[in-house]
């Protein structure tokens, strides 16, 4: 049984991930080997692309969250929080 996809969400981000996946399927030897392996398993091209897009999305998320955590001053500010500013009046 195949599940119906939810095509909602950030369309610009979905387009960027699609372009990344398409480029990697064309140019990256590792990704081409992955596509050949999944094709041999009987997966359709749409299913292979969907799996690859999910993998790319996970990579992007890990990269972004790691970058935010390592950024100097992440989560800190010299400005008081809004609730602290109200308490001082």
PyMOL Python script that loads the backbone (N, CA, C, O; Angstrom):
from pymol import cmd

cmd.read_pdbstr("""\
ATOM      1  N   UNK A   1       0.841  -1.181   0.000  1.00  0.00           N
ATOM      2  CA  UNK A   1       0.000   0.000   0.000  1.00  0.00           C
ATOM      3  C   UNK A   1       0.885   1.242   0.000  1.00  0.00           C
ATOM      4  O   UNK A   1       1.792   1.360   0.824  1.00  0.00           O
ATOM      5  N   UNK A   2       0.633   2.136  -0.888  1.00  0.00           N
ATOM      6  CA  UNK A   2       1.401   3.372  -0.965  1.00  0.00           C
ATOM      7  C   UNK A   2       0.631   4.470  -0.240  1.00  0.00           C
ATOM      8  O   UNK A   2      -0.596   4.544  -0.305  1.00  0.00           O
ATOM      9  N   UNK A   3       1.386   5.318   0.451  1.00  0.00           N
ATOM     10  CA  UNK A   3       0.769   6.401   1.204  1.00  0.00           C
ATOM     11  C   UNK A   3       0.723   7.659   0.355  1.00  0.00           C
ATOM     12  O   UNK A   3       1.601   7.909  -0.471  1.00  0.00           O
ATOM     13  N   UNK A   4      -0.298   8.424   0.575  1.00  0.00           N
ATOM     14  CA  UNK A   4      -0.438   9.688  -0.131  1.00  0.00           C
ATOM     15  C   UNK A   4       0.524  10.700   0.484  1.00  0.00           C
ATOM     16  O   UNK A   4       0.631  10.792   1.707  1.00  0.00           O
ATOM     17  N   UNK A   5       1.218  11.451  -0.351  1.00  0.00           N
ATOM     18  CA  UNK A   5       2.207  12.405   0.123  1.00  0.00           C
ATOM     19  C   UNK A   5       1.563  13.731   0.483  1.00  0.00           C
ATOM     20  O   UNK A   5       0.582  14.148  -0.133  1.00  0.00           O
ATOM     21  N   UNK A   6       2.121  14.381   1.477  1.00  0.00           N
ATOM     22  CA  UNK A   6       1.739  15.741   1.819  1.00  0.00           C
ATOM     23  C   UNK A   6       2.714  16.669   1.103  1.00  0.00           C
ATOM     24  O   UNK A   6       3.900  16.688   1.430  1.00  0.00           O
ATOM     25  N   UNK A   7       2.239  17.419   0.154  1.00  0.00           N
ATOM     26  CA  UNK A   7       3.109  18.286  -0.626  1.00  0.00           C
ATOM     27  C   UNK A   7       3.181  19.698  -0.054  1.00  0.00           C
ATOM     28  O   UNK A   7       3.675  20.612  -0.715  1.00  0.00           O
ATOM     29  N   UNK A   8       2.696  19.878   1.158  1.00  0.00           N
ATOM     30  CA  UNK A   8       2.741  21.186   1.790  1.00  0.00           C
ATOM     31  C   UNK A   8       4.126  21.513   2.297  1.00  0.00           C
ATOM     32  O   UNK A   8       5.083  20.777   2.056  1.00  0.00           O
ATOM     33  N   UNK A   9       4.221  22.615   2.996  1.00  0.00           N
ATOM     34  CA  UNK A   9       5.499  22.997   3.580  1.00  0.00           C
ATOM     35  C   UNK A   9       6.157  24.120   2.807  1.00  0.00           C
ATOM     36  O   UNK A   9       5.529  24.787   1.984  1.00  0.00           O
ATOM     37  N   UNK A  10       7.416  24.312   3.085  1.00  0.00           N
ATOM     38  CA  UNK A  10       8.201  25.383   2.488  1.00  0.00           C
ATOM     39  C   UNK A  10       8.560  24.997   1.053  1.00  0.00           C
ATOM     40  O   UNK A  10       9.448  24.174   0.830  1.00  0.00           O
ATOM     41  N   UNK A  11       7.874  25.590   0.090  1.00  0.00           N
ATOM     42  CA  UNK A  11       8.063  25.207  -1.309  1.00  0.00           C
ATOM     43  C   UNK A  11       9.467  25.551  -1.806  1.00  0.00           C
ATOM     44  O   UNK A  11      10.045  24.797  -2.588  1.00  0.00           O
ATOM     45  N   UNK A  12      10.019  26.678  -1.361  1.00  0.00           N
ATOM     46  CA  UNK A  12      11.366  27.053  -1.804  1.00  0.00           C
ATOM     47  C   UNK A  12      12.394  26.051  -1.289  1.00  0.00           C
ATOM     48  O   UNK A  12      13.323  25.681  -2.007  1.00  0.00           O
ATOM     49  N   UNK A  13      12.225  25.616  -0.042  1.00  0.00           N
ATOM     50  CA  UNK A  13      13.139  24.625   0.521  1.00  0.00           C
ATOM     51  C   UNK A  13      12.981  23.287  -0.195  1.00  0.00           C
ATOM     52  O   UNK A  13      13.974  22.626  -0.497  1.00  0.00           O
ATOM     53  N   UNK A  14      11.741  22.886  -0.467  1.00  0.00           N
ATOM     54  CA  UNK A  14      11.513  21.639  -1.202  1.00  0.00           C
ATOM     55  C   UNK A  14      12.162  21.692  -2.585  1.00  0.00           C
ATOM     56  O   UNK A  14      12.739  20.703  -3.038  1.00  0.00           O
ATOM     57  N   UNK A  15      12.073  22.821  -3.244  1.00  0.00           N
ATOM     58  CA  UNK A  15      12.688  22.984  -4.566  1.00  0.00           C
ATOM     59  C   UNK A  15      14.204  22.884  -4.457  1.00  0.00           C
ATOM     60  O   UNK A  15      14.841  22.236  -5.288  1.00  0.00           O
ATOM     61  N   UNK A  16      14.793  23.517  -3.439  1.00  0.00           N
ATOM     62  CA  UNK A  16      16.244  23.463  -3.260  1.00  0.00           C
ATOM     63  C   UNK A  16      16.707  22.029  -3.013  1.00  0.00           C
ATOM     64  O   UNK A  16      17.714  21.597  -3.573  1.00  0.00           O
ATOM     65  N   UNK A  17      15.979  21.295  -2.180  1.00  0.00           N
ATOM     66  CA  UNK A  17      16.335  19.898  -1.908  1.00  0.00           C
ATOM     67  C   UNK A  17      16.190  19.063  -3.178  1.00  0.00           C
ATOM     68  O   UNK A  17      16.994  18.164  -3.424  1.00  0.00           O
ATOM     69  N   UNK A  18      15.174  19.353  -3.982  1.00  0.00           N
ATOM     70  CA  UNK A  18      14.986  18.636  -5.247  1.00  0.00           C
ATOM     71  C   UNK A  18      16.171  18.876  -6.189  1.00  0.00           C
ATOM     72  O   UNK A  18      16.665  17.943  -6.822  1.00  0.00           O
ATOM     73  N   UNK A  19      16.621  20.126  -6.276  1.00  0.00           N
ATOM     74  CA  UNK A  19      17.757  20.452  -7.141  1.00  0.00           C
ATOM     75  C   UNK A  19      19.019  19.747  -6.645  1.00  0.00           C
ATOM     76  O   UNK A  19      19.793  19.224  -7.446  1.00  0.00           O
ATOM     77  N   UNK A  20      19.229  19.730  -5.327  1.00  0.00           N
ATOM     78  CA  UNK A  20      20.385  19.033  -4.756  1.00  0.00           C
ATOM     79  C   UNK A  20      20.324  17.550  -5.103  1.00  0.00           C
ATOM     80  O   UNK A  20      21.320  16.966  -5.530  1.00  0.00           O
ATOM     81  N   UNK A  21      19.160  16.945  -4.920  1.00  0.00           N
ATOM     82  CA  UNK A  21      19.012  15.514  -5.195  1.00  0.00           C
ATOM     83  C   UNK A  21      19.247  15.210  -6.672  1.00  0.00           C
ATOM     84  O   UNK A  21      19.939  14.248  -7.005  1.00  0.00           O
ATOM     85  N   UNK A  22      18.682  16.016  -7.549  1.00  0.00           N
ATOM     86  CA  UNK A  22      18.845  15.798  -8.987  1.00  0.00           C
ATOM     87  C   UNK A  22      20.308  15.937  -9.396  1.00  0.00           C
ATOM     88  O   UNK A  22      20.816  15.134 -10.178  1.00  0.00           O
ATOM     89  N   UNK A  23      20.980  16.949  -8.870  1.00  0.00           N
ATOM     90  CA  UNK A  23      22.390  17.159  -9.190  1.00  0.00           C
ATOM     91  C   UNK A  23      23.245  16.010  -8.681  1.00  0.00           C
ATOM     92  O   UNK A  23      24.133  15.528  -9.385  1.00  0.00           O
ATOM     93  N   UNK A  24      22.975  15.571  -7.453  1.00  0.00           N
ATOM     94  CA  UNK A  24      23.743  14.458  -6.906  1.00  0.00           C
ATOM     95  C   UNK A  24      23.488  13.174  -7.681  1.00  0.00           C
ATOM     96  O   UNK A  24      24.413  12.387  -7.880  1.00  0.00           O
ATOM     97  N   UNK A  25      22.259  12.945  -8.120  1.00  0.00           N
ATOM     98  CA  UNK A  25      21.956  11.741  -8.898  1.00  0.00           C
ATOM     99  C   UNK A  25      22.702  11.759 -10.234  1.00  0.00           C
ATOM    100  O   UNK A  25      23.028  10.706 -10.781  1.00  0.00           O
ATOM    101  N   UNK A  26      22.964  12.931 -10.746  1.00  0.00           N
ATOM    102  CA  UNK A  26      23.643  13.054 -12.032  1.00  0.00           C
ATOM    103  C   UNK A  26      25.166  13.037 -11.884  1.00  0.00           C
ATOM    104  O   UNK A  26      25.853  12.440 -12.713  1.00  0.00           O
ATOM    105  N   UNK A  27      25.709  13.682 -10.840  1.00  0.00           N
ATOM    106  CA  UNK A  27      27.150  13.933 -10.770  1.00  0.00           C
ATOM    107  C   UNK A  27      27.911  13.169  -9.697  1.00  0.00           C
ATOM    108  O   UNK A  27      29.110  12.941  -9.855  1.00  0.00           O
ATOM    109  N   UNK A  28      27.266  12.769  -8.623  1.00  0.00           N
ATOM    110  CA  UNK A  28      27.969  12.167  -7.480  1.00  0.00           C
ATOM    111  C   UNK A  28      28.065  10.647  -7.657  1.00  0.00           C
ATOM    112  O   UNK A  28      27.035   9.979  -7.750  1.00  0.00           O
ATOM    113  N   UNK A  29      29.279  10.089  -7.706  1.00  0.00           N
ATOM    114  CA  UNK A  29      29.419   8.640  -7.892  1.00  0.00           C
ATOM    115  C   UNK A  29      28.790   7.826  -6.761  1.00  0.00           C
ATOM    116  O   UNK A  29      28.219   6.764  -7.006  1.00  0.00           O
ATOM    117  N   UNK A  30      28.890   8.314  -5.535  1.00  0.00           N
ATOM    118  CA  UNK A  30      28.299   7.605  -4.400  1.00  0.00           C
ATOM    119  C   UNK A  30      26.782   7.542  -4.536  1.00  0.00           C
ATOM    120  O   UNK A  30      26.171   6.499  -4.300  1.00  0.00           O
ATOM    121  N   UNK A  31      26.185   8.664  -4.917  1.00  0.00           N
ATOM    122  CA  UNK A  31      24.732   8.712  -5.079  1.00  0.00           C
ATOM    123  C   UNK A  31      24.290   7.861  -6.265  1.00  0.00           C
ATOM    124  O   UNK A  31      23.257   7.196  -6.199  1.00  0.00           O
ATOM    125  N   UNK A  32      25.061   7.879  -7.344  1.00  0.00           N
ATOM    126  CA  UNK A  32      24.713   7.036  -8.495  1.00  0.00           C
ATOM    127  C   UNK A  32      24.762   5.559  -8.126  1.00  0.00           C
ATOM    128  O   UNK A  32      23.931   4.778  -8.588  1.00  0.00           O
ATOM    129  N   UNK A  33      25.739   5.166  -7.290  1.00  0.00           N
ATOM    130  CA  UNK A  33      25.804   3.772  -6.828  1.00  0.00           C
ATOM    131  C   UNK A  33      24.586   3.449  -5.966  1.00  0.00           C
ATOM    132  O   UNK A  33      24.029   2.355  -6.062  1.00  0.00           O
ATOM    133  N   UNK A  34      24.169   4.403  -5.120  1.00  0.00           N
ATOM    134  CA  UNK A  34      22.978   4.225  -4.287  1.00  0.00           C
ATOM    135  C   UNK A  34      21.739   4.023  -5.165  1.00  0.00           C
ATOM    136  O   UNK A  34      20.925   3.136  -4.908  1.00  0.00           O
ATOM    137  N   UNK A  35      21.606   4.853  -6.199  1.00  0.00           N
ATOM    138  CA  UNK A  35      20.457   4.753  -7.106  1.00  0.00           C
ATOM    139  C   UNK A  35      20.462   3.399  -7.812  1.00  0.00           C
ATOM    140  O   UNK A  35      19.411   2.773  -7.950  1.00  0.00           O
ATOM    141  N   UNK A  36      21.622   2.944  -8.256  1.00  0.00           N
ATOM    142  CA  UNK A  36      21.712   1.639  -8.928  1.00  0.00           C
ATOM    143  C   UNK A  36      21.330   0.511  -7.972  1.00  0.00           C
ATOM    144  O   UNK A  36      20.639  -0.432  -8.358  1.00  0.00           O
ATOM    145  N   UNK A  37      21.784   0.615  -6.726  1.00  0.00           N
ATOM    146  CA  UNK A  37      21.462  -0.409  -5.723  1.00  0.00           C
ATOM    147  C   UNK A  37      19.966  -0.439  -5.439  1.00  0.00           C
ATOM    148  O   UNK A  37      19.368  -1.513  -5.366  1.00  0.00           O
ATOM    149  N   UNK A  38      19.360   0.731  -5.279  1.00  0.00           N
ATOM    150  CA  UNK A  38      17.922   0.789  -4.993  1.00  0.00           C
ATOM    151  C   UNK A  38      17.094   0.341  -6.201  1.00  0.00           C
ATOM    152  O   UNK A  38      16.037  -0.268  -6.037  1.00  0.00           O
ATOM    153  N   UNK A  39      17.569   0.640  -7.405  1.00  0.00           N
ATOM    154  CA  UNK A  39      16.880   0.188  -8.614  1.00  0.00           C
ATOM    155  C   UNK A  39      16.902  -1.334  -8.688  1.00  0.00           C
ATOM    156  O   UNK A  39      15.909  -1.960  -9.058  1.00  0.00           O
ATOM    157  N   UNK A  40      18.041  -1.923  -8.336  1.00  0.00           N
ATOM    158  CA  UNK A  40      18.149  -3.386  -8.331  1.00  0.00           C
ATOM    159  C   UNK A  40      17.214  -4.001  -7.296  1.00  0.00           C
ATOM    160  O   UNK A  40      16.792  -5.148  -7.446  1.00  0.00           O
ATOM    161  N   UNK A  41      16.888  -3.249  -6.248  1.00  0.00           N
ATOM    162  CA  UNK A  41      15.957  -3.727  -5.223  1.00  0.00           C
ATOM    163  C   UNK A  41      14.506  -3.608  -5.681  1.00  0.00           C
ATOM    164  O   UNK A  41      13.594  -4.058  -4.987  1.00  0.00           O
ATOM    165  N   UNK A  42      14.294  -3.003  -6.844  1.00  0.00           N
ATOM    166  CA  UNK A  42      12.945  -2.893  -7.382  1.00  0.00           C
ATOM    167  C   UNK A  42      12.238  -1.596  -7.037  1.00  0.00           C
ATOM    168  O   UNK A  42      11.025  -1.492  -7.223  1.00  0.00           O
ATOM    169  N   UNK A  43      12.962  -0.607  -6.541  1.00  0.00           N
ATOM    170  CA  UNK A  43      12.342   0.681  -6.212  1.00  0.00           C
ATOM    171  C   UNK A  43      12.126   1.497  -7.481  1.00  0.00           C
ATOM    172  O   UNK A  43      12.925   1.443  -8.416  1.00  0.00           O
ATOM    173  N   UNK A  44      11.044   2.246  -7.495  1.00  0.00           N
ATOM    174  CA  UNK A  44      10.755   3.134  -8.615  1.00  0.00           C
ATOM    175  C   UNK A  44      11.604   4.397  -8.494  1.00  0.00           C
ATOM    176  O   UNK A  44      12.037   4.738  -7.393  1.00  0.00           O
ATOM    177  N   UNK A  45      11.850   5.093  -9.596  1.00  0.00           N
ATOM    178  CA  UNK A  45      12.656   6.326  -9.532  1.00  0.00           C
ATOM    179  C   UNK A  45      12.092   7.363  -8.556  1.00  0.00           C
ATOM    180  O   UNK A  45      12.852   8.060  -7.884  1.00  0.00           O
ATOM    181  N   UNK A  46      10.756   7.464  -8.479  1.00  0.00           N
ATOM    182  CA  UNK A  46      10.151   8.424  -7.550  1.00  0.00           C
ATOM    183  C   UNK A  46      10.471   8.049  -6.103  1.00  0.00           C
ATOM    184  O   UNK A  46      10.751   8.921  -5.281  1.00  0.00           O
ATOM    185  N   UNK A  47      10.428   6.763  -5.799  1.00  0.00           N
ATOM    186  CA  UNK A  47      10.720   6.306  -4.438  1.00  0.00           C
ATOM    187  C   UNK A  47      12.186   6.538  -4.096  1.00  0.00           C
ATOM    188  O   UNK A  47      12.513   6.933  -2.977  1.00  0.00           O
ATOM    189  N   UNK A  48      13.060   6.295  -5.054  1.00  0.00           N
ATOM    190  CA  UNK A  48      14.490   6.512  -4.824  1.00  0.00           C
ATOM    191  C   UNK A  48      14.755   7.988  -4.569  1.00  0.00           C
ATOM    192  O   UNK A  48      15.493   8.340  -3.649  1.00  0.00           O
ATOM    193  N   UNK A  49      14.154   8.850  -5.382  1.00  0.00           N
ATOM    194  CA  UNK A  49      14.347  10.292  -5.211  1.00  0.00           C
ATOM    195  C   UNK A  49      13.801  10.747  -3.859  1.00  0.00           C
ATOM    196  O   UNK A  49      14.409  11.587  -3.197  1.00  0.00           O
ATOM    197  N   UNK A  50      12.662  10.198  -3.447  1.00  0.00           N
ATOM    198  CA  UNK A  50      12.073  10.553  -2.156  1.00  0.00           C
ATOM    199  C   UNK A  50      13.006  10.170  -1.007  1.00  0.00           C
ATOM    200  O   UNK A  50      13.207  10.952  -0.079  1.00  0.00           O
ATOM    201  N   UNK A  51      13.574   8.966  -1.072  1.00  0.00           N
ATOM    202  CA  UNK A  51      14.521   8.521  -0.035  1.00  0.00           C
ATOM    203  C   UNK A  51      15.745   9.426  -0.005  1.00  0.00           C
ATOM    204  O   UNK A  51      16.223   9.799   1.066  1.00  0.00           O
ATOM    205  N   UNK A  52      16.248   9.774  -1.178  1.00  0.00           N
ATOM    206  CA  UNK A  52      17.420  10.635  -1.263  1.00  0.00           C
ATOM    207  C   UNK A  52      17.117  12.024  -0.707  1.00  0.00           C
ATOM    208  O   UNK A  52      17.954  12.609  -0.019  1.00  0.00           O
ATOM    209  N   UNK A  53      15.939  12.554  -0.995  1.00  0.00           N
ATOM    210  CA  UNK A  53      15.558  13.867  -0.474  1.00  0.00           C
ATOM    211  C   UNK A  53      15.455  13.844   1.049  1.00  0.00           C
ATOM    212  O   UNK A  53      15.856  14.801   1.712  1.00  0.00           O
ATOM    213  N   UNK A  54      14.926  12.772   1.601  1.00  0.00           N
ATOM    214  CA  UNK A  54      14.851  12.663   3.062  1.00  0.00           C
ATOM    215  C   UNK A  54      16.242  12.638   3.671  1.00  0.00           C
ATOM    216  O   UNK A  54      16.489  13.269   4.698  1.00  0.00           O
ATOM    217  N   UNK A  55      17.154  11.906   3.034  1.00  0.00           N
ATOM    218  CA  UNK A  55      18.533  11.842   3.513  1.00  0.00           C
ATOM    219  C   UNK A  55      19.172  13.234   3.476  1.00  0.00           C
ATOM    220  O   UNK A  55      19.840  13.636   4.429  1.00  0.00           O
ATOM    221  N   UNK A  56      18.968  13.960   2.391  1.00  0.00           N
ATOM    222  CA  UNK A  56      19.520  15.310   2.256  1.00  0.00           C
ATOM    223  C   UNK A  56      18.917  16.236   3.306  1.00  0.00           C
ATOM    224  O   UNK A  56      19.633  17.039   3.903  1.00  0.00           O
ATOM    225  N   UNK A  57      17.612  16.134   3.537  1.00  0.00           N
ATOM    226  CA  UNK A  57      16.957  16.973   4.547  1.00  0.00           C
ATOM    227  C   UNK A  57      17.532  16.698   5.935  1.00  0.00           C
ATOM    228  O   UNK A  57      17.744  17.630   6.711  1.00  0.00           O
ATOM    229  N   UNK A  58      17.787  15.427   6.254  1.00  0.00           N
ATOM    230  CA  UNK A  58      18.396  15.102   7.552  1.00  0.00           C
ATOM    231  C   UNK A  58      19.800  15.675   7.650  1.00  0.00           C
ATOM    232  O   UNK A  58      20.183  16.189   8.701  1.00  0.00           O
ATOM    233  N   UNK A  59      20.582  15.596   6.563  1.00  0.00           N
ATOM    234  CA  UNK A  59      21.928  16.170   6.560  1.00  0.00           C
ATOM    235  C   UNK A  59      21.865  17.682   6.781  1.00  0.00           C
ATOM    236  O   UNK A  59      22.629  18.225   7.579  1.00  0.00           O
ATOM    237  N   UNK A  60      20.965  18.357   6.083  1.00  0.00           N
ATOM    238  CA  UNK A  60      20.826  19.805   6.235  1.00  0.00           C
ATOM    239  C   UNK A  60      20.431  20.179   7.656  1.00  0.00           C
ATOM    240  O   UNK A  60      20.977  21.125   8.225  1.00  0.00           O
ATOM    241  N   UNK A  61      19.489  19.445   8.231  1.00  0.00           N
ATOM    242  CA  UNK A  61      19.033  19.744   9.586  1.00  0.00           C
ATOM    243  C   UNK A  61      20.178  19.588  10.586  1.00  0.00           C
ATOM    244  O   UNK A  61      20.382  20.448  11.442  1.00  0.00           O
ATOM    245  N   UNK A  62      20.924  18.483  10.473  1.00  0.00           N
ATOM    246  CA  UNK A  62      22.060  18.270  11.385  1.00  0.00           C
ATOM    247  C   UNK A  62      23.096  19.374  11.234  1.00  0.00           C
ATOM    248  O   UNK A  62      23.637  19.862  12.226  1.00  0.00           O
ATOM    249  N   UNK A  63      23.372  19.766  10.004  1.00  0.00           N
ATOM    250  CA  UNK A  63      24.353  20.822   9.761  1.00  0.00           C
ATOM    251  C   UNK A  63      23.885  22.145  10.350  1.00  0.00           C
ATOM    252  O   UNK A  63      24.662  22.845  10.999  1.00  0.00           O
ATOM    253  N   UNK A  64      22.633  22.491  10.133  1.00  0.00           N
ATOM    254  CA  UNK A  64      22.115  23.758  10.645  1.00  0.00           C
ATOM    255  C   UNK A  64      22.065  23.784  12.164  1.00  0.00           C
ATOM    256  O   UNK A  64      22.450  24.784  12.772  1.00  0.00           O
ATOM    257  N   UNK A  65      21.603  22.713  12.790  1.00  0.00           N
ATOM    258  CA  UNK A  65      21.516  22.710  14.250  1.00  0.00           C
ATOM    259  C   UNK A  65      22.900  22.709  14.874  1.00  0.00           C
ATOM    260  O   UNK A  65      23.109  23.349  15.905  1.00  0.00           O
ATOM    261  N   UNK A  66      23.849  22.002  14.272  1.00  0.00           N
ATOM    262  CA  UNK A  66      25.216  21.987  14.795  1.00  0.00           C
ATOM    263  C   UNK A  66      25.842  23.374  14.651  1.00  0.00           C
ATOM    264  O   UNK A  66      26.531  23.838  15.560  1.00  0.00           O
ATOM    265  N   UNK A  67      25.611  24.032  13.527  1.00  0.00           N
ATOM    266  CA  UNK A  67      26.154  25.364  13.294  1.00  0.00           C
ATOM    267  C   UNK A  67      25.573  26.359  14.286  1.00  0.00           C
ATOM    268  O   UNK A  67      26.296  27.207  14.809  1.00  0.00           O
ATOM    269  N   UNK A  68      24.281  26.265  14.550  1.00  0.00           N
ATOM    270  CA  UNK A  68      23.648  27.179  15.501  1.00  0.00           C
ATOM    271  C   UNK A  68      24.170  26.956  16.912  1.00  0.00           C
ATOM    272  O   UNK A  68      24.347  27.918  17.660  1.00  0.00           O
ATOM    273  N   UNK A  69      24.419  25.713  17.289  1.00  0.00           N
ATOM    274  CA  UNK A  69      24.908  25.412  18.632  1.00  0.00           C
ATOM    275  C   UNK A  69      26.344  25.883  18.815  1.00  0.00           C
ATOM    276  O   UNK A  69      26.729  26.266  19.920  1.00  0.00           O
ATOM    277  N   UNK A  70      27.141  25.862  17.753  1.00  0.00           N
ATOM    278  CA  UNK A  70      28.545  26.242  17.849  1.00  0.00           C
ATOM    279  C   UNK A  70      28.775  27.725  17.614  1.00  0.00           C
ATOM    280  O   UNK A  70      29.889  28.208  17.818  1.00  0.00           O
ATOM    281  N   UNK A  71      27.763  28.457  17.194  1.00  0.00           N
ATOM    282  CA  UNK A  71      27.924  29.877  16.909  1.00  0.00           C
ATOM    283  C   UNK A  71      28.257  30.622  18.194  1.00  0.00           C
ATOM    284  O   UNK A  71      27.641  30.370  19.229  1.00  0.00           O
ATOM    285  N   UNK A  72      29.228  31.539  18.143  1.00  0.00           N
ATOM    286  CA  UNK A  72      29.563  32.292  19.352  1.00  0.00           C
ATOM    287  C   UNK A  72      28.371  33.130  19.803  1.00  0.00           C
ATOM    288  O   UNK A  72      27.760  33.844  19.008  1.00  0.00           O
ATOM    289  N   UNK A  73      28.058  33.033  21.074  1.00  0.00           N
ATOM    290  CA  UNK A  73      26.946  33.789  21.627  1.00  0.00           C
ATOM    291  C   UNK A  73      25.590  33.231  21.283  1.00  0.00           C
ATOM    292  O   UNK A  73      24.583  33.927  21.415  1.00  0.00           O
ATOM    293  N   UNK A  74      25.541  31.993  20.844  1.00  0.00           N
ATOM    294  CA  UNK A  74      24.256  31.397  20.485  1.00  0.00           C
ATOM    295  C   UNK A  74      23.354  31.348  21.705  1.00  0.00           C
ATOM    296  O   UNK A  74      23.727  30.806  22.746  1.00  0.00           O
ATOM    297  N   UNK A  75      22.180  31.910  21.572  1.00  0.00           N
ATOM    298  CA  UNK A  75      21.224  31.887  22.668  1.00  0.00           C
ATOM    299  C   UNK A  75      21.486  32.941  23.733  1.00  0.00           C
ATOM    300  O   UNK A  75      20.729  33.037  24.700  1.00  0.00           O
ATOM    301  N   UNK A  76      22.546  33.738  23.577  1.00  0.00           N
ATOM    302  CA  UNK A  76      22.848  34.783  24.552  1.00  0.00           C
ATOM    303  C   UNK A  76      22.774  36.139  23.871  1.00  0.00           C
ATOM    304  O   UNK A  76      22.988  36.268  22.665  1.00  0.00           O
ATOM    305  N   UNK A  77      22.472  37.123  24.659  1.00  0.00           N
ATOM    306  CA  UNK A  77      22.411  38.472  24.130  1.00  0.00           C
ATOM    307  C   UNK A  77      22.752  39.444  25.244  1.00  0.00           C
ATOM    308  O   UNK A  77      22.470  39.180  26.413  1.00  0.00           O
ATOM    309  N   UNK A  78      23.356  40.567  24.887  1.00  0.00           N
ATOM    310  CA  UNK A  78      23.645  41.598  25.883  1.00  0.00           C
ATOM    311  C   UNK A  78      22.374  42.328  26.282  1.00  0.00           C
ATOM    312  O   UNK A  78      22.304  42.929  27.354  1.00  0.00           O
ATOM    313  N   UNK A  79      21.381  42.273  25.425  1.00  0.00           N
ATOM    314  CA  UNK A  79      20.100  42.897  25.724  1.00  0.00           C
ATOM    315  C   UNK A  79      19.329  42.027  26.706  1.00  0.00           C
ATOM    316  O   UNK A  79      19.352  40.803  26.578  1.00  0.00           O
ATOM    317  N   UNK A  80      18.650  42.618  27.679  1.00  0.00           N
ATOM    318  CA  UNK A  80      17.844  41.800  28.592  1.00  0.00           C
ATOM    319  C   UNK A  80      16.649  41.200  27.857  1.00  0.00           C
ATOM    320  O   UNK A  80      16.160  41.753  26.872  1.00  0.00           O
ATOM    321  N   UNK A  81      16.198  40.072  28.355  1.00  0.00           N
ATOM    322  CA  UNK A  81      15.011  39.448  27.782  1.00  0.00           C
ATOM    323  C   UNK A  81      13.827  40.381  27.989  1.00  0.00           C
ATOM    324  O   UNK A  81      13.848  41.177  28.928  1.00  0.00           O
ATOM    325  N   UNK A  82      12.800  40.318  27.155  1.00  0.00           N
ATOM    326  CA  UNK A  82      11.655  41.230  27.294  1.00  0.00           C
ATOM    327  C   UNK A  82      11.037  41.195  28.685  1.00  0.00           C
ATOM    328  O   UNK A  82      10.650  42.242  29.204  1.00  0.00           O
ATOM    329  N   UNK A  83      10.934  40.030  29.299  1.00  0.00           N
ATOM    330  CA  UNK A  83      10.337  39.970  30.632  1.00  0.00           C
ATOM    331  C   UNK A  83      11.232  40.645  31.661  1.00  0.00           C
ATOM    332  O   UNK A  83      10.720  41.260  32.596  1.00  0.00           O
ATOM    333  N   UNK A  84      12.554  40.552  31.520  1.00  0.00           N
ATOM    334  CA  UNK A  84      13.475  41.214  32.444  1.00  0.00           C
ATOM    335  C   UNK A  84      13.396  42.725  32.288  1.00  0.00           C
ATOM    336  O   UNK A  84      13.489  43.450  33.279  1.00  0.00           O
ATOM    337  N   UNK A  85      13.229  43.206  31.083  1.00  0.00           N
ATOM    338  CA  UNK A  85      13.133  44.642  30.847  1.00  0.00           C
ATOM    339  C   UNK A  85      11.883  45.206  31.510  1.00  0.00           C
ATOM    340  O   UNK A  85      11.915  46.328  32.015  1.00  0.00           O
ATOM    341  N   UNK A  86      10.791  44.462  31.522  1.00  0.00           N
ATOM    342  CA  UNK A  86       9.559  44.934  32.147  1.00  0.00           C
ATOM    343  C   UNK A  86       9.664  44.921  33.665  1.00  0.00           C
ATOM    344  O   UNK A  86       9.054  45.763  34.323  1.00  0.00           O
ATOM    345  N   UNK A  87      10.418  43.992  34.238  1.00  0.00           N
ATOM    346  CA  UNK A  87      10.542  43.896  35.687  1.00  0.00           C
ATOM    347  C   UNK A  87      11.315  45.067  36.272  1.00  0.00           C
ATOM    348  O   UNK A  87      11.130  45.383  37.447  1.00  0.00           O
ATOM    349  N   UNK A  88      12.169  45.718  35.504  1.00  0.00           N
ATOM    350  CA  UNK A  88      13.013  46.796  36.014  1.00  0.00           C
ATOM    351  C   UNK A  88      12.318  48.144  36.004  1.00  0.00           C
ATOM    352  O   UNK A  88      12.929  49.128  36.420  1.00  0.00           O
ATOM    353  N   UNK A  89      11.096  48.244  35.560  1.00  0.00           N
ATOM    354  CA  UNK A  89      10.429  49.541  35.481  1.00  0.00           C
ATOM    355  C   UNK A  89       9.680  49.861  36.729  1.00  0.00           C
ATOM    356  O   UNK A  89       9.062  50.921  36.824  1.00  0.00           O
TER     357      UNK A  89
END
""", "prot")
cmd.dss("prot")
cmd.show_as("cartoon", "prot")
cmd.util.cbc("prot")
cmd.orient("prot")
